[in-house]
């Protein structure tokens, strides 16, 4: 992964004298060092800022330092908030206000006015919080003692969100051909999306991909085939189909890496010159952290890459998904998610199998090879980003993934079954009312709260369907949000 770090900036002022400021600096360095060992990304102590110029200079440096993914601020003592105005107005990186204090408890025998002057977080953080509220500065506020596991977990999750923000603002999406004909939800304003989210979305001809496929050497295919053998169970005798998927993977990866792209889309309606729709090839690329969207869905492709980057170790259990069909038996209401071929093996409960089967859609000269598996169980979310015309809406629904209640032996694709919140039918109604797409990103390790933080930083609308959502409450919420976002 690229170098990623967060800067710890502590507020104070010159009023307290050198002794207090040296104590503040020593404690801040201690906190940054301990937190860096638990948060997943380094928290680098930058400075104890005492003037408007110091704050503005730190912000300028952060804005132009690629490794800096965000600022974490804290006011150990009292930091007059007018000195933060210029800096916060210029800030272009995500910002978390950690409202904490060095000591966990008030020392009954030791507390005196010297102690009070040094330990003024309750005083300083409220002053600091006011100016951010006055400036309408988007920020995450986390309160509690810095050694508490809950505080550290929330801060670590916010850091992962910021990594997703960084990936979004630098993301390039490679479209092989156009999107599926006549589909509405896969369309969108690419210029507005680049302005708002940072994505560069462009098209490359399928013919260019075919040239790259033809240029892949047998030795390269041999090496990737060996990797397939080590990672998956091969349950087909059609070795040539698997080797062709390897050619497709190597060609797509070469083109994407050459252009700096981390996400891609294609469509079964545009396979001219190709023998198979990329199945195994796409799945193995997603396992490496690339985003994907079927039928030319560049929005879900980009969101897959972003949410993968927000996962554990920078590539978590997040994947392109599609709602396919429902199980509506009374008391056993489930949604079955799958796709023709392309579901990431990061969702797999057990070791995936490589199989080849006929695909009765698209122009496939040979039966495409693909990974077949059942998804993991446990809490998860499904996420849809839609273009509402003039604004983007991010819809998140809580789900509970279950072991599929049927073996479905003749379904030759990867599949995940889940209970939608608050229940299947109400969840369907809410999803449809909100305009959620049939393509989503399903994630086991990115939470709805993290996606809310991401949407806040990116300044887009956020809708959450959870176990407490009703159709009536959602309709009221959407009405108010529509009014607010029309005014923005």
N, C-alpha and C positions, 0 to 999 in steps of 0.2 A: 504494500500500500504506500501511497505518497505520504510524506511526512505531514502529520496533522497534530496540532497542539492548540491549547487554549491559554489565554493570558489572564492572570490574576492581578487585578488592579485594586488597591486598597486606598480608600479616601481618608484624609485627615486634614490638618491645617498647621500653620506655623505657631499658633497661639500656645501650644503645649510645651514647646522647648525640645531640645535635642534628645534628652534622656527618654522622654515618652516616645518620640519618633523612632529612636533606635529599638525600643521595645516592640513597637508596632511592626517594624520591619522584620525583626527576628521571629516574632510569632507568625507573621504572614508567610515567611519562608518555610517555617516548620509545617504550617497547615498545607501549603502547596506541595511540599515534599511527601507528606503522608497521604494526601488525597490522590496524588499522581499514581501511587501504588495500588489504588483500589478502583479508580474510575475508568480505566481502559485507555485513556488518552492522557498525555502529560498536561498538568496544570502548571504553567510557568509563572512564577512570581515576576512581575515586571517592575512595579514601583509602588511606593506610597506617595500618592499625588496630593499636592498641597496648594495648587494654584490652577487657574484657568489655562495658562499656557502649558503646564505639564500635562494636563488632561487632554488638551487639543493635540499635542504632539504625540501622545500615546495612541490616540485614535487614528491620526494620520498614518502612523507606522503600522497599526493593525490593518487598516484598510488596504495597504499596499504590500502586506506580507502574505504570500500565498499559503504558507503553512498555518497561519492563524485562522482558526475556524470560528472563534467567538471570544467575547470578553466575559469574565466573571468578576463582578464588582462586590465590594464589601466595605462598610464604613466602621472600622474598629473604634474610632473616636468620632467626634462631630466634624462633618465635612460640609461647609456651607454650600447649598445646592446651586446658587447662582454661578459658581465657578465651573459647574458641569454643563452649562447650557450649550456653549459652542461645541464642546466635544460630542455631546449626545446628538446635536443637530447634524453633525458631520458623519456620525457613525454609520458604516455600511455593513458591519458584521453583526451576527446575532449577539444578543446581550442577555445575561442572566444576573439578576440581583440576588446574591446569597445573603439573606438576612439572618446572620448567626452571631455568635460571640465566642471569644477564645475560651473562657471558663464556662463550664457547664452549670455550676451552682454558685450561689452567692455565699462567700465565706463569712460566717457569722462574726468571728473574732477579728478578722483582718479588714473588713470593709470600713473605709474611712473616705475622706474627700479625695485623697490621692488615688485610691482605687476607683472611685466614681469618675474622676477626670479621665483616667486611662480607659476604662471599660464603659464606653458610651454607645455601644451598638444600638441599643433600643432607641437612643436619641438620634444617632447619626443615620441609621438606616431609614428612619421615617422621614427625615429631611431629604435624604437621597431619593426615596421613593416618590416624594411629592413632585420633584422637578420632572421625573420621567412621566408621571401622570399628566402634569401640566403641558408637557411637550407632545403628549400622545405617542410616546416612544414605545414601539412593540418590545416587550421583554418578558422573560420568565422570572417569576419571583418564587424562591424556595426558602422557607423559614424553618429553623430548627438548629440543633447543635451540630456542628460540622462533623463530629465523630459518629453520629447516629446512622445506622445502616439505611434507614428510610431516606434520610437526606442525601446520603451518598448515592443511593439507587436512583433517586429523582434527578440528581445532577448528572449521573452517568447516562441516563436516558436522554436528557437534554443534549448532552454532547453528541450522542448518536444522531439526534435530530439535526444538529448543526452540520454533521458530516453529510447528511442527506441534502442539506441546503447547499453546501459547497459542491457536491456532485451535480445537483440540479443546475446551478449557475454556470457550470462548465460543460454540461452534457451535450453531446452530439448524437443524433439518431440517424442511422442509415436505413432508408426505405428501399427495398428491392422491389421496384415496380410501384404501382399505386395501391389504394385500398380497394376492398371488395366493392363491386359496382352496386349502386343504389342504397348502400347502408348509410344511415344518417349519423349514428353516434360515433363512428370512426372518423368523421370529418372534424374540422376545427380550424381556427384562425392561427396559423403558424407564426405570423408576424407578432400578433398580440401575445402568443405564448412565449416567444423569445424575449419580448419586452418584460413580461411579468415573471416568467420562471427561468429564463436563461437558456432554454433548449434551442439548439440549432437543428432543424429537421429538414433534411434534403433527400432527394431521390437519386438512386443509381440504377442503371438499366440492368435487367436480368441478363442481357447479352454480355455485359461486362463480367458478371458473376460466372457465367458459363465459361468464358475465356480463362478465368482464374481456376475453375474446377479442372479444366483440361490441362492446366499447367502444373498441377500437383504431382509430385513424383511418387513412385511406388514405395520408395524408402520412407517418405513422410507418412504415407498411409500405413505402412507396417508398424511404425512407432505408435501412431494413434490407435491402431487396432489392438496393440498390446496393452495400451492404457484402458481401452474398453474391457478387455478380458480381465484385467485386474480389478476393475471397479464394478462390473456387472456380471450376472449370469447370462451366458449366451444360450438361448432356447430356440435356435433356428439353424437350419443347415445352409441357409442362403448367405454364404460368406460374402459374395459379391455385393449384395444389397447393403451389408454393413460397411464394406469397404467404400462403397459409393457415398454413404452418409459421411464417412471420414473425409472423403474428398470435399464434400460440400462444407463440412465444418472448417477444414483448413483454409478453404478459399474464402469463406465469409470472415473468418478471423483475420486473415491477411488483409482483406479490404478494410475491415473496421479498424484494425490497429494502424493501418497506413493513414487513415483519415482521422484518427483519434476518437472514434465512435465507441460508446459503451452500450448502445442499444440498437436494435434493428427490428424491422418488420418485413413480412412478405405476404403473399396471398396465393392460394391454390388456383386462382384464376389466371395467374401469370407465371407459368413454369416453362416458358418457351425455351427449348434446348436442354432442359434438365430431365433426368430420368425419374427422379423422385421428389416429392415435396420433402424438404428437410424436416425430419422428425428427431431421430437420435442425435443428429448434428445440432439441432436447435436446443434440445434438452441438455446436452453436454456443455454447450456454450453458456446456457443459463447457470449450470452448476459452477461455472467459473466466474460468475458475477455479471454477465451480460444480461441486459434486459431484452425482452421479446414481446411482440404483440402480433397476434394472428390477424389475417384478413386486412393487413395494412394498418392496424390500429397502433399508430405511433404514440398516442397518449398513454395507453397501458404499457407499451414497451418502455417508455421513459420512466413511468412510475415503478415498474418492476426493477429497473436498474437502481433507482433512488432508494427504494425500500430495502433492496438487498444490501446496499451500502450502509444502511442504518442498522443492520442486524449484527449478531455476534461476530466479532473478528472481521467486520467489514463485508460479510457475505452470508447473510442469515437465511432462514427458512422462509423465503418469500418467493412467489411464483405467479406467472401468468395463469389465469383460471377463467373458466366460463361456466355459468349456470346452464346446465343441460336439461335436466328433467327432474320431476318431483315424485316423491313417494307420499301419497295423501291418505294412507290408511288411518282410520281414526285411532288416535293415541300414538301413532308412529309416523309423524310428519317429518320428512327429511328432504333436503335438497341434494342432488347428485351433481357434482362438478367434475368436469373433464375437458378435454379438447380432442380434436382429431388425432393429434400425435404429440403436441408440444406442452407437456407439463414437467416442470423442473424436478429432478430427483431429490432436491433438498427437502421435499415434502414426504418422501417415502418412509413408510414404517419399517420395511425390511429391504434387503438387497434387491434392486430392480432387475428385471429380466429383459434382455433384448429379444424381440420377436419381430417377425415379418408377417404382414397380413395385407390382403387386398384393401385398397382405400377407394371407395366408390364415389369419390368427388375429386375434381381437379384432373389434370392431365399427367398421370403417372404411368410411365412406360413399364415400371417394375413395382412390385409390392414394397412399400416403404418400410424400412426398419425403424423401430421405435422402442422406448422403454415402457414396460408395463409394470404397475405396482399399485398398492393401496396406500392412501395417505395416512399420516400419523393421527392419533387422537389427541384431544386437548383443546383448550381455549384458543381462539384465533380471531382474526378480523378479515373481512373482504372490503376492498377499497376501489372506488370508481371516481375518476376525474372526468368531469363533463364540461363542455363549452356551452354556457347558457346564452351566448351572444352578448358580448360586452363585459363578461366576467366569467371566471372559472369557479366551479363548485366541486368541492371534495366531499364525497359521501363515504362514510365508514359505517359498517354494520358489524356488531359483535356476533360471533358464531361459536358453536361448540362442535368440533370435529369428532366423529365417532367412527368406530370400525364399521365398514359397510355391512348392513344387515343381510345382504344377499351376496353370494359368491360371484354372480354374473360371469360365468365361465366363457361366454361368447362375446364379451365386450373387450376388444383387444387394445385398450388404451389405459393409461394411468387414470386413476379416479380418486376423488375425495368425497366423503359424505358428511353432511353436517346438519345440526339443528340451528336454524336462524333465530335471532332474538327480535322481539320478545317471544314469538312463536312463528311458525312457518307462514301461516296465512297473513297475519298482521304484518310480519316482516316483509312479505312480498308486496302488500299494499303500500307500505311506507316507502319501500325501495322504488316502486313505480311512480308514486306521487312525487318523490324527490327527483325523478328523472335518471336514476341509476342505470348504467349500461349493463349489457349482458356479459361483457368482458370485465374482469376485475383483477386485482392483485390479492392473492390470499397469503396471509402471513401469520406464522406462529410466534414470532419473536419481536414484532413491532406492534406496539399497543395503540389503541385509539387515542390515548392521551398524547403519545408521541406525534401522531398524525395531526392532532389539533395544534400542537406547538409548531409543526412544520407549516401548516396552513396559515397560522398567525404570522410567522416570519415572512412567508411569501406573499402575504396580504391577499389571500383568497378566501372565499366563503367556505365554511365548514359545517357539515351536517352529520350528526351521530345518531344512529339507530341502535338503542340498547334494550335491556330487558324492561325498562320502565317506559319506553316510547309507546304512545298510542297514535292512531291515525289523526285524531282530533288535535292532539298537542303538536304533532308534526306539521299539520296544515297551518296552525297558528304561527308556529316558528318560521315556516317558509314565507308566510305572508309578511311578517315583520322584516325578515332578512331581505326579501325582495325590495321592500321600501328603502331599507338602509343602503343596500348595494346600488340601487338606482341613483341615490344621492351622492355616492362616493366619486 
